[in-house]
Amino acid sequence: MFNRTKLVSLLGVLSVLAWGALSGAVAATVDLPDGSKLDLEATCPVCGMKMTHGDVGPAAVVFKDGKVVGFDANGDLFRYVLAPEKYGFEPSAIKNLYVTDRGTKKFIEAKQAFYVIGTDIEADMGPEPIPFAKKEDAEKFMAEKKGKKVAGYAEVTVFDLKSAKKTLKMKH
């Protein structure tokens, strides 16, 4: 039989444990190579989806002021960076760019990565440039997936991010 003091103490411990579990679930973050944190609960500014650590993402832009913007897919990072006027930022304010290496699933510097363009791998927003830290890994993947080319960061274009599939338009 519990006395009142033990019961109050037990309830206090349980509430602290429950709060810790809930706050851990709410504050799901991933460390980026520069020490910044990517909030996995945030939504991608390009497509509105939550971050996932899977085959095509996440990716992140870290600004000089410390702000981190995350993307659920590597292609969305390019869609964002290639349209600064649309998303309201100055390109000169960017400190670091990170993408997820296809092989290791670790964050790598986007400007140092090698991207396989033209595979059949697509995310919700369209074709994905598939990043690798090593050029030989990108070339092997390109051959296996019948990709069109291996490109450096500066060679990825808006055209590479557009789907070749035609969209049917409905008449109203």
Buried (B, 14 or more C-beta within 10 A) or exposed (E): EEEEEEEEEEEEEEEEEEEEEEEEEEEEBBEBEEEBBBBBEBBBBBBEBBBBBEBBBBBBBBBEEEEBBBBBBBBBBBBBBBEBEEBEBEEEEBBBBBBBBBBEEEBBBBEEBBBBBBBEBBBBBBBBBBBBBBEEBBBBBBEEEEBEEBBEBEEBEEEBBEEEEEEEEEEE
